[in-house]
Amino acid sequence: MVQQQISVSEWFGSTLKSLSKSCFSRTNRGSFLFALVAGAIYPLGFAPLSFWPFTLLSIALLYVLLQQQCKTIRIGLGYGLGFFGVGTSWVYVSIHEFGHASVLLAFFLTVLFSLYLSLYPLLMVWLYRRLKTPVYSLLSISAFCWLWLFTDLLRGWIFSGFPWLYAGYSFIDSWLVGWAPLVGVHGITLLALISAICAVMLMGRHRSRNTKIIAMISLVIFWGGGALLKQVSWSEAEGEAINVTLVQPNIDQDIKWSADFLWKTLDLLENQTRKAQPGLVIWPESAIPAYEHHLQSALSKIANAAALRHQTIITGIPVANSQRTRSFSAVSVLSAKKDKQNQHYYKRRLVPFGEYVPLQNWLRGVIEFFDLPMSDFSLGEQEQPSLDLGNVKLGVAICYEIVYPELVHQQALQSNILLTISNDAWFGASLGPFQHYEMARFRSLESGLPVIRGTNNGITAFTNAKGDTVKQLPQFQLANLFAQVQPMKSHAPILKYHAPGLLLGIIAVIYALLLLWKKKLMLKKP
């Protein structure tokens, strides 16, 4: 076992050494730094800056770089490190501030995480270079776009997936996003990729007149068509609007899971609920930091008191199965009405290290970050009904789940309002909460349904069926947010035809055909 660990560490060390030589030697430094900067520009198109031209510029720079005679590893690794080093820098905050790891260890783990994610751009670049398509050709453009999508889908699937910072999300406030109910976030990503390359073609001095005309027509269709489609309503009102109050308790993570603070937490939530309007009252993810079966009596009293005020409470709470052998991150309906009781939704996508620990027999106890409270949850059933509250059907996504398009689409098909609850306190004062909320907004635009978002310390907000923010609370404040929410019946095509597995298959076929085309050309050569 010891020898095996030594051999693995030696391999890891030698691999890093060879990567360093490949990327940082004097002759290679220029292209690596160029790719690094190009990747670092990419996340600036997302919230909170939300300047989407940066995303287009980043894509364009990568495409131009791939047309040069630069080594694959320099471009792929450099671009990926810039992309994820900036875009997911909030991981450092989670590890250092809430996992209580040292500065050096938190920095090392953040870099390691960025290196892993950089493998996807590296794979994309390697597959692209394997085709050896003519520079700036139609085949070159097709290969670039489809391989980008392929690695996006792969990143959203492997190890339960990390579908964060898809390019399409950054265009939430642009004309291009008008296509979202038709093609979803991956479709918007594809249109953005083609748009970036069209911009490259228009600026190139040696491009033909016909090429520039086609590029211009494509941009007019994509962006002009998107502007027109933004005026289309993909859903219609269903029933009467309902009263909803979101409770943002703003409880510090350092005391949230303390047994001594449990009853103070319940008192705080009850006090905020007394101030709420009649109707639905939403508490955030894991608002109650104890298992449901331990607090049955207290929760019944809270539900009965709420019923006297004509309120139904929906809360995030850990739930154990009847044998107490498995536990789940869940949403529970607290109601005195029998037809609404015992309704739960169990989380179907778990956050690695936050809600479960991969290789936990090895990692538990190594550092505090691997022993966070409630980090041993199980996955809920993949097919779950929406919460039935009479005329209101709530499709639920807990925290991280809102970034998985197919999960939300499954719930949206049987719902007229989407509810997502989260505890973004783990992100601290970083880019994370803004990026997370931006993706929640995209789900509402994509599905044609309003999204209710309740969090512990922000961003707590109401979003309408067009993806616009109706009301929002400031971060890091104890407060309630009230709004009337109109249930909607969605007709968004993407809900019925979204099939990431099919799209992966199509891309694989396209890549195989391109390889066959390349082989055929080589055979024709004398």
N, C-alpha and C positions, 0 to 999 in steps of 0.2 A: 504493500500500500504506500509506504514512504517513498520507495523507489519510483512508483508510478507518479506520485505527486511531484517528485524532483524532475522526472522526465517531462511532465506536462509544463512545469514552470520553465524548464530549459527551452522547450519548444516555443512557449509564449515569448520568452525573452529574445530568442533568436529571430522569431517572426517580427517582433517590434523593431529589432535592430535592422533587419533587411528592409522593412517598411520605411524606417527613418532614412536609410541610404537612398532608397528609391525616390523619396519625396523631397528630402531636404538637401541633397547635394547641390553644389553651386550651379550646375547646369540645369537642374530640374526645379530650382527654387521659384523661378519666375512663373511658370505655369501653375505650380501648386498654389502660390499666393494669389494668383489671379482667380483660380477656382475657389479658393477659400473666401475671398472677398465677394465673389459672385453668389456663393451660397449664403453668406452672412446677410446679404441684401434681401434675400427671399422672405424671411419672417417679418420684415418691416412693412410688408403689405397687409399684415394681419393686425387685429386689435392688440393694443390700444391705439397704435399709430394709424392703422387702417388706410394706408396710402397704396392702393392696389397696383399703381404703375411700377412700384418696386418689385412686385412679384413678376410682372411681365419682363422687366429689365433683367432680373436674375435668370429667368428661363432663356431669354435671348442670348445672354452672355455665355451660358453653358452650351447652347447649340453652336454658337460661333466657335467656341473653344474646341468643340468636338470635330470641327472641320479642319483643325490644324494638326500638325504632326507632333502631338504631345502624347506621352505615355498614359495609358489607361488609368493606372493606379493613382497617378498624381491628380488627374482631373476628378475621378470618382471620389477618392478619399478626401481631397481638399474641399470639394463642393459639399460633401456630406457633413464634414466637420463644421464648416461655416453655417450651413443650413440648421443642423440640430444643436450645435454649440450655442447659438444665439436663440433659436426657436424654443428649445426645451431647457433653457437655463434655470427655469423654476425648479427643476429637480434638485439643484444644489440647495435651495431654500428648504425643501422638504426634508432632505437628508441632514443638513446642518442644524437648522433651527428646531425641527420637531423630532428628528431622529437622534439629535444630540451627538452627532459625529463631529470629530475635529474638523477644522478648516481644511487641512491637507487631505484627510480621508474623504470628506465630502466632495472636494474638488476632483480627487482621483476617481471616485465612483461616478461622478457626473461626466467626466471625460470618457470613462469606460462605456457608459450608456450611449454617449454621442458616437463613439467608435462603432458600437454595435449597429446603431441606426444608419451609420454611414455605409454599411455594407450594402444597403439597398440601392443608393445612387451608384455605388461602385459596380454592383451587378448590372444595373441598367447600362452604364457606360461600357462595360465589358461586352455585353450582348450586342450593343450597337456597333462597337468596333469589329466584332466578329463578322458582321455582314459586309463591311467594306463597300458601302454604297457610294456612288459618285457624290462629291461634295455639293451641297445645296440643291440636290435633285429631289424630285417628288418621292422617290423611294427613301431617300435620306430623311425627309420630313416625316413620312409615314412611320418609319422605324423608330425615330426619336419619340414621337407622340405615343405610339402603342406600347413601347417598352417602358416609358414613364408610367403609363397607366398600369401596366403589368406589375411593376415593382411597388406601386401604391397599394394595389390590391393584395399583394403578397405581404406587405408590411401590416396590413389590416387583418391578416389571418394567422400568421405564424405566432406561436406561443400565446394564443388568444387575441393577438393583434395589438397594434398601436396606430389606429387610424387618425392620427393627429396631424394638423397642418397640411391637409390636402389643398392644393393650389386653389381649387374652386371656392373654398370658404372665404378667401380674401376679397372676392368680388361681390360680397353680400350687398353692398351699397352702390353697385355699378349697374349699367344697363344690361350687361352680359347675363346677369342673374335672372333675367326674365325667362330664360330657358329652363330654370331649375325644376319646375313641376313636370317638365317633359323628360329631362335627361338626368336629373339628380346631380349630386356633387361631382361624380366622376365625369359626367358629360360636360359640366362647366369647366372642369380641369382640362378636358380635351380641347374645348373651344379656346381656352386661355393659351394653351400650348401652341395651337395653330396661329392664334393672334400674334403671339410673340415672334414666331418665325416669319409671319407676314410683314411685321415691322422691320425685321432684318432684311427681307427681300426689297422692301421699299427704299431702304437707306443705302443698299449696296450700289456702288457706282457701275459695276460690271454686270448687273442683272439686265436681262432683255426687257423691252417695252411690254411684251405680252405677259411676262412673269409679274411685272409690277401692276399691270391691270388686273390680273387674276387675284393678286394679293389684296388690292384695294377693294375689289368686289366682295371678296371673302370677309373682309373687315366690316364692310357696310351691311352684309347679310347677318353676320354674327351679332354686331352691336346694335344696328338699327332694328333687326328682328327682335332682339332682347328688349329694347326700349318699348316696342309695340306690345310684346307679350307681357310686360310688367303691368299693362293696363287691364289684362284679362283677369277675371276672378275665377279661381279654380275650386271654389266652395260656395255653399249657400247656407244661410242661417237655418238652424234646426232647433225649434222650441224657443223658450224665453231665456234671456240672459240671467246668469246666476251671480250671487254675491260671493266673492272670494277674498279672504284675508290671509296674507302671507306673514308669518311670524319669523323675524330674524333675531334670534336670541343673542348672537355675538358672544358666545362663551369661549374663553381662551382654551386652546388645545391642551395646555399643561395641567388644567384642572378638570377638564371635561370628563375624563375617564376615572377620576378619583371617586372612590366609594363614599367618601365624606361629603362630596359635593352633589350626590345624586338627588337628594330631597330638595336641595336649593334649586337644582335644575328644574325639577317638576313644579316647584312653587313659581319660578320665573315664567315658565311656559303657561301655567294656569293664569297668572296675573295678566299676561299679554293676551290670552284668549278671552278673558273677561272684558277687555277693552275692544275686542273685535266685533264686527257687525254680524247679525244673523246670517247663516249660510255656511259655506265651507271655510274651515280654518286649517291652514297647511303648516305643519311643523317640518323642519328640514331633515335631511338624511341623518340617521342615528341620533335624532334629537333626544331620545331617551337612552342613556348609556347603560342599559341593563336589559337582560333577557325578558321578553314579554311575560313568560310564565311566572317569573319572580314577582311581578307587579300587577297581577290580575285584579286584585281588590282595589288598589289605588287607581288603576286605569278605568275600572267600572265606575268609580265615584266621579272621576273627571268626565267620562262620557255622559253620565246622568246629569251632571251639573250643566254641561254644554247643551244638552237636549232642552233643558228649561229655557235656555236663551235661543233656542231654534238653531243650534249649531251642530255640524258634524265635523269631527277632527280627523285629519289624515296625517299620519306621522311616520317617520322613518324609525325603525326599531329592530334590534337583533331578535331573531326568532329561532328556537330550537325545534327539532322534530319531536314527535311523541316519545321516542325512545331515548331522547337527549344524547344521541350519538352524532348528530350533525347540526350545524348552525348556519343561519342564512342572514344576509343583509336584506331587510324586507321593508315593505310599506304596509301599514296596517290601518284599517278604518276603525276608529273609535266612535261607536254610535250606540245609543240606547234603543234604536229601532231594530227589531229582529231581522228585517229583510236586508239590512246593511251590515249586520254583524259578521264576524269571522271571515272578512274578505282580506286577502293578502296578495301581495305581489312579491316574488322572490327574485333577487338580482341574478341576471344571467351572464354577465361579464364582470369578472373580478379584477381589481387592480393588483398586479404583482407587487409583493412586499408590503402593500398597504392592507390587503384583504386576504391574501394567502401568500405563503413564502415558498417559492420553488426550491427544491432540494433542502427542505426545512430540517432534515436530520443532520445536515452538515452546517447550515447557516444559523440556526437558532442559537442565540447566546454569544455569537461572535461579536456583534456590536448591537447597541440598543435599537438601531433602525430595523433590525431583523426581528425585534420582539415588540412591535407596536401593539397596542390594545386591539382586540377584535381582529386579529390578522390570521384567522384560521377558518374562514367561511367556506361553505360549499356552494356550488353552482345550483341555481334554481332550474326548474324544468324549462326547456326551450320554447314550448308552446304554452302560453298562459293567457287567460282572458283579461280583458280590461276590467277596471273596477266599475261595478254597476251601481249607480246612485240614482236610479229611476230614469229620468229623461237625460241625465248626464252619464256618458260613458267615458271614463278617464283612462287614456293610454299612459302607461307609466314607464319612465326610464330613470334609474337611480344613478346619479352622478356621471361616471365615466360612460355609461351606456348610451347617453345622448349622442356620442360621437360615432356610433355604429349605425349607418343609414338603414341597413336591412332589419335590425332589431326594432327601430322606431317605426319603420314602415309596417311591420307586422302588427304592432299595436295600433297604429293609425287607421288601418283598415277596419278595425272594429270599434273605433272611438270617435267622439266629436270634440274632444279637448285633449291636449297632451299635457301631462304633468311630469316635471323633472325636479327631483330634490337632490341637493348636494351638500357636501361639507368642504368647501374650497379653502377652509382655514389652513389646510396642509400646504397650499400654495404661498401663503403669506402675502406680502406686498410685492408681487412679481407679475410677470406677463400672464401667468397661468389662468387666473380667473377671467381675464378679458378674452383670451383665446377660447376658453370653455364656453362662455356665454355667446360668443360669436357663432359657435357651432350649434348651439341651441336655437339661436335665431334662424339659422339656415334650415334646421329641421322644420320649423313652422312654415317657412316660405316654400320649402320642398313639398310638404304634405298638404298645405292649404288649411291647416288647423292652428288655432291659437295655442301658445305654449305658456304654461304657468311654471315659473321657476322659483323655488324656495330654497334658500341656503342659510347656513349658520352665520356667516359674516359678509356675504356678498359674493357675486352679484345677484341680488334678489330682484325679480322683474316680471312684468307681464308683457308678452309679445303677441301682436295680432296675427291673423292668418296670412298677412303679407310680409311677415318677418320684421315689422317695425316695432320698436320699443314703445309701449303705451305708457308705462310707469316703471320707475326704477328707484330703489333705495341706495343711498350712499353706502360704501363699504365700511366695515368696522364700527357699526352703530347698532345699538339695541333699538328696534323699531318694528312697527307693523306697516304693511302696505295693503291698501284696499283697492279693489277694482271690480267692476261688473264685467263678466266674461261671457261672450256669446258663443254657445255651442255651434259648431259648423259641420255640415255634411260635405266631405271632400270628394272631388272628381279628378284629383291630380293623377295623370296617367302613370307617373313614376311609381306610385304605390302598388300598381298591379303588375308592372313589367320589370321591376327592379330585380336583377338576377346576377349578382357578382360572379357566381360560379360559371354561368353561361358566358359572361364577358371575358373571364379568364381563359375559357376554352377558345373563344374567338381569337383572342390575342395570340394564343399558342399556335393556332392554325395559321394566322397571318405570318408569324415569325417563321414557321416551318416552310411556308410558300416562298418567303424571301430567301431562305437558305437554299431551297431548290433552284430558285432563279439564279442565285449566285453560282451554284455548282454547274448549271446549264451553260452559263456564259463562259466559265472556265474551260468546260469541255469543248466549246466552239473555237477557243483560241488555238492557232496552229502551233 
